[in-house]
Every structure is written in C-alpha cells, then in structure tokens.
C-alpha cells in the first residue's frame, strides 16, 4: 500500500511541476508576445512622429500632411479608416481635409445619398469630401465645440452613427479628438472600425489621444511654416517693388545753369507713397515735382507710379505748371478711390529768364529762404489736392505763381513726413525746427540743406520709429 501511495504522490508532484512549468512558459510567451506588441507599437508611433518631423524638413503641402496624420494613426491603431476635419479660414466650420477609403461615415448621411451609395460608392465619397460641419453638428461638430476626446463602442450619444450600424456603412467602434494647440482650434481627428471590426480598447484610446496631441502640434507648425513662407514671399515681392520704385525716383539731380538742386526720399516702409521728380520740359526749362499719396505702403506706391507716368506725359513742352496739374487731375480723378488723394507741388525752372513758376495742389507750402533778409517764409499759393474733384473747382483754384529768386536764395519743397514726425514724447518736429535747419545749412549749398534737415529729424526722433515717408528737395539760386 505504501509503495502505491508514494508512487501516487510522486506522480502528482511531477504533474504539478509540469503544469507549473507549462503555465510559467505560457505566461513568459504571453509576456514576450506583449513585449513584442509594445515594441511594434512603439516603432509605429516613432515612425509616425518621425514622418511628421521629416515633413517639415522641406516645405510640405497641407494635403500631404493631412494624409500622413490620418494614415499614420490608422496604421498604428490598426483601424479600418480615419478622417481629419480642419477649421476653415473663417473659423466658422470644419472642412474634410482627408478621409481614408476604409473609413465609415462619421457624419449624418441623407437617405437619398445612402440609396445612391448602395449602387455606387462614389456618391457617398463625393458627399463626404464636400460636406462641411458646423459647431455642434453630429459627433464631429460636438467634439469640435466641446474640445473633448471620446471613445465609443456604444453609439447612444451619436444617433447619426446608430442608424448606420446595421448597414455596410456602419461603425462598430469610434475614437475622436478635438485638435487644439494653445488657444487655437485646428480641427478633429477620428478613427473608426467597420461593422466587422473589433472594438477599440482603453489602451488604444490612450495611444490615440497622444497621436491627436502630436497631430495638433504638427498642424499648428504647418500654419506657422505657411505664414513664414508667405511672409518671405511677400518680402521678396516688396523688395522687387522697392527696387522698381528706386528706379522710378531720380538717382541724382540734373545740372541746370543758375540753379543748384538736391533731393532725397526716405521711405517709412519698403515702398513709399512719396514721389519727387525732375522733368526736362524743353531745352530752357526744368520741371521739379514733389507729391504725397494719402496712405502708405503698396497701394500708395502704385498710385505714385501712375501719377509719375501721367505727370511726365503732360509736362513735356508745357511751361505752365498749373495747366500740367489740371490735366493730371482730370486723368487721375476717375481712377482714384474716394478715400485716396494726392497732394502735389510742381514748379518750372527757367534758366534763361532766371524765373521760377509754382503751382500747388494742396501740398505743404514750400519754404523760401531769402539771403538778403535771411528769413524763411512759406510760399502759400492756392490749390486743392488731386483726385477729389473732376476739374470744375480744381481748375479754378490751381494757378501759376511766380517766385522771385535772387542769388543764394533757396526754395525747399518737402512732404509732411518731415514736419509731422514724432519723438518718443509724442512731440512733432514742426515747421519752426525745419526753418532753423534751413538757416543753419543754406550757405553750404542745396545738398547740405537736405542732409541737415534729415539729420536733425533723426536726432529729434531718437529711437522712435519713422511713421511716414520723408521727401525733400532743395533748390538754391546760384
């Protein structure tokens, strides 16, 4: 009896040891398999992040980034399909950015579309590509509105998906998350499994939320990259515009007997709304023009270029500045917007008669320095700005005004960017300071006058930014 009992105990012990070894081996294999799955998942996630990072090494098209996000998330979580909806430019609705082919519909589908889709799947694909979502509309709209992430195996909260569940277009499980970075709403990312697919797990949802966070960061970066590239392109265009405008403005003053001339333009931005020019009227006369287009930047520079062309065409062989300005106004008036105008001063120097004739179209009154009295006074001839009257009033107000110039007298034309420039305390440079600059430099010539005024303006403003274009012309009788 004892031998039998001992044998039974031995067999039981061996069996228990074998069972324990089997269970341990099975557990080890399960742990190894789980470890392999985690490693595979980590590799997929790393590939996803690496793919997003590589996308920004060079300029990436938005459509390509959207595809990378959806296909990467779908691959990592072994989903049947995914969809990415992004906020449109107005911020009022979501537009479908990318929907993978295997993705079940995640928005409410009209019955007639479902009927068409039963015979032709293209009808459903077309509807999904074109259908936009407003805040609160269906599952996607509610997630966008609330900023939440959801994991649904039960669609009681999504009736638009419940009605599709028994069809070929239904979903068995859905995960969706709002994409936000900082305070910016970027869109919604969703993954779904079809009617025959397995439900997503809690672990899947944790990974999905991490992918959504990285996707939001990528989309935000894409916006910043796009804005930076757009700014770079605009800066390049403005650089070209500035070069063109520099060509349009005179590079140096012409030589004319009896007069010494100097001019300078200092734009507040890359392009200027100020204009000055020297125009050969005929063999005996030289036209000198200065103008200031209301506003700054590109619109003002375009009007300036048009004004230059018209003025040059009308000034040829016309000794009357007033008549030239009248013709310029008639041509420009129909094409200038209501909120824009041009102030101009145009004068003709006649070296044979040592005469100066001025016509002023609402521009700042030129300053006349007279050597005999050593005084500086504004020359306030009448006139109104170009572009606000078709000609009936403008023609009557704009007249030729003779300015007597004697030896060493000086006439200074300028735009309001000089007198109205502000310092850090908010004070204007003003007309009195400009007159002092003229008195202090006039004996050294026309070029010295221009340089002195510019330097005094810069000393006055200090670190304050230049808010308006500055243009100066000095004409000294020799």
C-alpha positions in Angstrom: 0.0 0.0 0.0 2.8 2.4 0.9 4.6 2.0 -2.3 1.4 2.8 -4.2 0.8 5.9 -2.1 4.3 7.1 -2.6 4.1 6.5 -6.3 0.9 8.5 -6.5 2.4 11.4 -4.6 5.4 11.3 -6.9 3.2 11.3 -10.0 1.1 14.2 -8.6 4.3 16.1 -7.7 5.7 15.6 -11.2 2.3 16.5 -12.8 2.1 19.7 -10.7 5.7 20.6 -11.6 4.9 20.0 -15.3 1.7 22.1 -15.1 3.5 24.9 -13.3 6.3 24.8 -15.8 3.7 24.9 -18.6 1.8 27.8 -17.1 5.1 29.7 -16.5 6.2 29.0 -20.0 2.8 30.2 -21.3 3.0 33.3 -19.2 6.5 34.0 -20.4 5.4 33.6 -24.0 2.4 35.9 -23.4 4.7 38.5 -21.8 7.2 38.1 -24.7 4.3 38.5 -27.2 3.0 41.5 -25.2 6.5 43.0 -25.2 6.8 42.4 -29.0 3.4 44.1 -29.5 4.5 47.1 -27.3 7.8 47.3 -29.3 5.9 47.2 -32.6 3.5 49.8 -31.3 6.4 52.0 -30.1 8.1 51.6 -33.5 4.9 52.6 -35.3 4.5 55.6 -33.0 8.1 56.5 -33.6 7.6 56.2 -37.3 4.5 58.4 -37.1 6.4 61.1 -35.2 9.4 60.7 -37.5 7.2 61.1 -40.5 5.7 64.3 -39.2 9.2 65.6 -38.4 10.5 64.8 -41.8 7.6 66.5 -43.4 8.9 69.9 -42.0 12.4 69.5 -43.3 11.1 70.8 -46.5 8.0 72.8 -47.4 5.1 70.3 -47.2 1.8 70.7 -48.9 -1.1 70.7 -46.4 -2.8 67.9 -48.2 0.3 65.7 -47.8 0.5 66.4 -44.1 -3.2 65.6 -43.6 -2.7 62.3 -45.3 0.3 61.5 -43.2 -1.7 62.2 -40.0 -4.7 60.0 -40.9 -2.8 57.1 -42.5 -0.2 57.1 -39.7 -2.9 57.0 -36.9 -4.8 54.3 -38.8 -1.8 52.1 -39.2 -0.7 52.4 -35.5 -4.1 51.5 -34.1 -5.0 49.0 -36.8 -8.2 50.9 -37.6 -10.3 50.4 -40.7 -10.1 54.1 -41.6 -9.7 57.6 -40.3 -10.8 61.2 -41.1 -9.4 64.6 -40.4 -11.5 67.7 -40.4 -9.8 71.1 -40.2 -11.0 74.5 -39.3 -11.6 76.7 -42.4 -10.2 80.2 -42.8 -13.3 81.9 -41.2 -13.1 79.6 -38.2 -16.9 79.0 -38.5 -16.9 75.5 -39.8 -14.9 72.3 -40.4 -13.9 71.1 -43.8 -12.9 67.5 -44.6 -9.2 67.6 -45.1 -8.6 63.8 -45.6 -10.8 60.8 -45.3 -9.3 57.4 -45.9 -11.1 54.9 -48.2 -11.9 52.4 -45.4 -13.3 54.9 -43.0 -17.0 54.5 -42.2 -19.1 57.7 -42.4 -18.8 59.8 -39.2 -21.4 62.4 -40.1 -25.2 62.3 -40.8 -25.8 60.9 -44.3 -29.1 61.9 -46.0 -31.3 58.9 -47.0 -31.0 59.7 -50.7 -27.2 59.6 -50.6 -27.4 56.2 -48.8 -29.7 54.9 -51.6 -27.3 56.1 -54.3 -24.3 54.7 -52.3 -25.9 51.3 -52.3 -25.4 51.2 -56.1 -22.4 53.5 -56.5 -20.0 54.1 -53.6 -18.7 57.3 -55.4 -21.9 59.1 -54.3 -21.0 58.6 -50.7 -17.4 59.5 -51.2 -18.3 62.7 -53.0 -20.8 63.7 -50.3 -18.2 63.2 -47.5 -15.5 65.2 -49.4 -17.8 68.2 -49.8 -19.8 68.1 -46.6 -18.7 70.7 -44.1 -19.5 70.6 -40.4 -20.7 73.5 -38.1 -20.2 73.5 -34.4 -22.5 71.1 -32.6 -23.4 69.2 -35.7 -23.2 65.5 -35.1 -20.4 63.7 -33.3 -17.6 65.6 -35.2 -19.3 69.0 -34.6 -19.9 68.3 -30.9 -16.3 67.2 -30.3 -15.0 70.4 -32.0 -17.4 72.5 -30.0 -16.5 70.9 -26.6 -12.9 70.2 -27.2 -13.2 66.7 -25.8 -11.8 63.3 -26.8 -14.3 60.3 -27.0 -14.1 56.5 -27.3 -17.4 55.0 -28.3 -18.4 51.4 -28.6 -22.0 52.3 -27.7 -23.4 55.0 -30.1 -26.3 56.2 -27.9 -24.6 59.6 -27.9 -24.3 59.6 -31.7 -27.7 58.8 -33.3 -26.3 59.6 -36.8 -24.0 56.6 -36.4 -26.6 54.4 -34.7 -28.8 54.4 -37.7 -25.9 53.1 -39.9 -24.8 50.4 -37.5 -26.7 47.6 -39.2 -25.6 48.6 -42.7 -22.5 48.1 -44.7 -21.6 51.7 -43.9 -21.9 51.3 -40.1 -19.2 51.5 -37.5 -18.5 49.2 -34.6 -16.1 51.5 -32.7 -15.0 55.1 -32.9 -12.4 57.3 -31.3 -12.3 61.0 -32.0 -10.5 64.0 -30.5 -10.5 67.8 -30.9 -7.2 69.1 -32.2 -6.1 72.2 -30.3 -2.8 73.9 -29.7 -2.7 76.8 -27.3 -5.9 78.7 -27.8 -6.3 77.7 -31.5 -8.9 75.3 -32.6 -7.4 73.3 -35.5 -9.9 70.6 -36.2 -11.0 67.0 -35.3 -9.2 63.7 -35.9 -11.3 60.4 -35.8 -10.6 56.7 -36.3 -13.3 54.1 -36.9 -13.7 50.3 -37.3 -16.4 49.0 -39.7 -19.2 46.6 -38.8 -17.0 43.5 -38.7 -14.1 45.2 -36.9 -13.1 44.7 -33.2 -13.8 47.4 -30.6 -11.0 49.8 -29.7 -9.5 49.2 -26.2 -8.7 51.5 -23.4 -5.0 51.2 -24.3 -5.9 52.1 -27.9 -7.7 55.3 -26.7 -4.6 56.3 -24.6 -2.4 56.0 -27.7 -4.9 57.7 -29.9 -5.0 60.8 -27.6 -1.2 61.0 -27.7 -1.3 60.9 -31.5 -4.0 63.6 -31.6 -1.8 65.9 -29.4 1.1 65.4 -31.8 -1.1 65.9 -34.8 -2.4 69.2 -33.4 1.2 70.3 -32.9 2.1 69.3 -36.5 -0.9 71.2 -37.9 0.0 74.3 -35.8 3.6 74.1 -37.1 2.3 73.8 -40.6 0.3 77.0 -40.2 3.4 78.8 -38.8 5.5 77.5 -41.7 2.9 78.6 -44.2 2.7 82.1 -42.7 6.5 82.3 -42.6 6.8 81.2 -46.2 4.0 83.7 -47.2 5.8 86.5 -45.4 9.1 85.5 -47.1 7.3 85.6 -50.5 5.7 89.0 -49.7 9.0 90.4 -48.5 10.6 89.2 -51.8 7.8 90.9 -53.8 8.2 94.1 -51.7 11.9 94.0 -52.3 11.3 93.9 -56.0 8.7 96.7 -55.7 11.2 98.8 -53.8 13.9 98.2 -56.5 11.4 99.2 -59.2 10.4 102.3 -57.2 14.0 103.2 -56.7 14.4 103.2 -60.5 11.4 105.5 -60.9 12.8 108.1 -58.5 15.7 110.2 -59.7 19.1 108.9 -58.6 20.8 112.3 -58.9 19.8 115.9 -59.6 20.2 117.3 -63.1 22.6 120.1 -63.8 20.9 123.4 -64.8 22.5 126.8 -65.2 21.8 129.2 -62.5 20.4 126.6 -60.0 21.7 124.0 -57.6 19.3 121.2 -56.8 19.3 118.3 -54.4 16.6 115.8 -53.5 16.1 112.7 -51.2 13.4 110.2 -50.4 13.4 108.2 -47.1 10.5 105.6 -47.1 8.9 104.7 -43.8 8.3 101.2 -45.2 9.8 99.1 -48.0 7.9 101.1 -50.6 6.9 104.8 -50.4 3.8 106.8 -51.2 6.0 109.9 -51.7 7.3 111.0 -55.1 9.7 113.5 -56.4 11.0 114.0 -59.9 13.0 116.2 -62.3 11.4 116.6 -65.8 13.0 118.1 -68.8 10.3 120.4 -70.2 12.3 121.7 -73.1 15.9 123.0 -73.7 15.4 126.0 -71.5 13.2 124.7 -68.7 13.2 122.0 -66.0 10.2 120.8 -64.1 10.5 119.8 -60.4 7.7 117.8 -58.8 7.0 116.6 -55.3 3.9 114.6 -54.2 2.5 112.7 -51.3 -0.2 110.0 -51.9 -2.5 109.5 -48.9 -1.7 106.3 -47.0 1.5 104.3 -47.1 2.8 101.0 -48.5 1.9 99.2 -51.7 -1.4 101.0 -52.6 0.2 104.4 -52.2 3.2 103.3 -54.2 1.0 102.1 -57.1 -0.8 105.4 -57.2 2.5 107.2 -57.1 3.7 105.2 -60.1 0.6 106.1 -62.1 0.9 109.8 -61.1 4.5 109.8 -62.3 3.6 108.5 -65.7 0.8 111.0 -66.2 2.8 113.9 -65.0 5.7 113.2 -67.3 3.4 112.8 -70.3 1.7 116.1 -69.6 4.8 118.1 -68.6 6.6 117.7 -71.9 6.9 121.1 -73.6 4.3 122.7 -71.3 5.8 125.7 -69.5 2.7 126.2 -67.3 2.8 124.2 -64.0 -0.9 124.9 -63.3 -2.0 123.7 -66.7 0.0 120.5 -66.2 -1.6 119.8 -62.8 -5.1 120.4 -64.2 -4.5 117.8 -66.9 -3.0 115.4 -64.3 -6.1 115.8 -62.1 -8.5 115.2 -65.0 -6.7 111.9 -65.9 -6.3 110.6 -62.4 -9.7 111.6 -60.9 -11.7 108.7 -62.4 -9.2 106.0 -61.2 -8.6 107.2 -57.6 -10.7 105.7 -54.8 -12.8 108.0 -52.8 -10.6 107.7 -49.7 -7.4 108.5 -51.5 -5.9 111.7 -52.9 -2.6 113.2 -53.9 -1.0 116.4 -52.7 1.4 117.9 -55.2 3.7 120.8 -55.9 5.1 121.3 -59.3 7.3 124.1 -60.4 9.2 125.0 -63.6 12.7 126.5 -63.5 13.6 128.7 -66.5 17.4 129.2 -66.6 17.2 131.7 -69.5 14.9 134.1 -67.5 16.1 133.0 -64.0 12.5 132.5 -63.2 10.6 130.0 -61.0 6.8 129.3 -61.5 5.0 127.2 -59.0 1.6 125.5 -58.9 0.5 123.9 -55.7 -2.2 121.1 -55.5 -2.9 121.1 -51.7 0.7 120.3 -50.9 2.6 121.7 -47.9 3.8 125.3 -48.7 7.4 125.3 -49.9 9.8 127.3 -47.7 11.6 130.3 -49.3 14.9 131.4 -47.8 15.9 134.9 -48.8 19.5 135.7 -48.4 19.1 139.5 -48.3 16.8 139.4 -45.2 18.0 135.9 -44.0 14.4 135.0 -43.4 12.4 131.8 -44.1 8.8 132.0 -45.1 6.2 129.6 -46.5 5.0 130.2 -50.1 1.2 129.8 -49.8 -0.1 129.7 -53.3 -3.7 128.5 -53.7 -4.7 125.0 -54.8 -6.5 121.8 -53.9 -5.4 118.1 -53.8 -5.5 115.9 -56.9 -8.2 113.3 -57.1 -11.2 114.7 -55.2 -12.7 117.0 -57.8 -13.3 116.2 -61.5 -11.9 119.6 -62.5 -14.6 122.3 -62.1 -13.2 123.5 -58.8 -9.7 122.2 -59.1 -9.1 124.2 -62.4 -10.3 127.4 -60.8 -8.1 127.2 -57.7 -4.9 125.9 -59.3 -2.9 128.8 -60.7 0.7 129.7 -61.8 2.5 131.5 -59.0 5.8 133.3 -59.8 8.5 133.1 -57.1 11.3 135.7 -57.3 14.7 134.1 -56.6 17.9 136.1 -56.1 21.4 134.9 -55.8 21.8 132.5 -52.8 18.1 132.3 -52.2 16.8 128.8 -51.6 13.5 127.1 -52.1 12.7 123.9 -50.1 10.0 121.5 -51.0 9.0 118.8 -48.5 6.3 116.3 -47.5 4.6 116.3 -44.2 6.7 113.3 -43.1 9.3 115.9 -42.1 7.2 118.3 -40.1 4.9 115.7 -38.5 7.5 113.2 -37.5 7.2 112.4 -33.7 9.8 111.9 -31.0 9.5 109.5 -28.1 7.5 112.0 -26.1 4.9 112.4 -28.9 6.1 115.9 -30.0 6.2 116.9 -33.6 9.4 118.1 -35.3 7.4 121.0 -36.7 7.9 123.8 -39.1 9.9 126.0 -36.8 12.6 123.4 -36.3 12.7 122.8 -40.1 13.2 126.6 -40.7 16.1 126.6 -38.3 17.7 123.6 -40.1 17.4 125.6 -43.4 19.0 128.7 -41.9 21.9 126.7 -40.4 22.9 125.0 -43.6 21.8 127.1 -46.6 25.1 128.8 -47.1 26.7 125.4 -47.7 24.5 124.6 -50.7 21.4 122.7 -51.6 22.7 119.2 -50.7 23.8 120.5 -47.3 20.3 121.7 -46.6 18.7 118.3 -47.4 21.3 116.5 -45.3 20.9 118.9 -42.4 17.2 118.5 -42.2 17.3 114.7 -42.4 19.9 114.6 -39.7 18.0 117.0 -37.4 14.9 114.9 -37.9 16.7 111.7 -36.9 18.3 113.4 -33.9 14.9 114.7 -32.8 13.1 111.4 -33.2 15.8 109.3 -31.5 14.6 105.7 -31.0 11.0 106.5 -32.1 10.1 104.6 -35.4 9.6 106.6 -38.6 5.8 106.7 -39.2 5.7 108.4 -42.5 7.7 108.8 -45.7 10.1 111.7 -45.9 10.9 113.6 -49.1 12.9 116.8 -49.5 14.1 118.9 -52.4 16.3 122.0 -52.1 16.7 124.5 -55.0 19.3 127.2 -54.5 19.9 130.1 -56.8 23.5 130.5 -57.9 
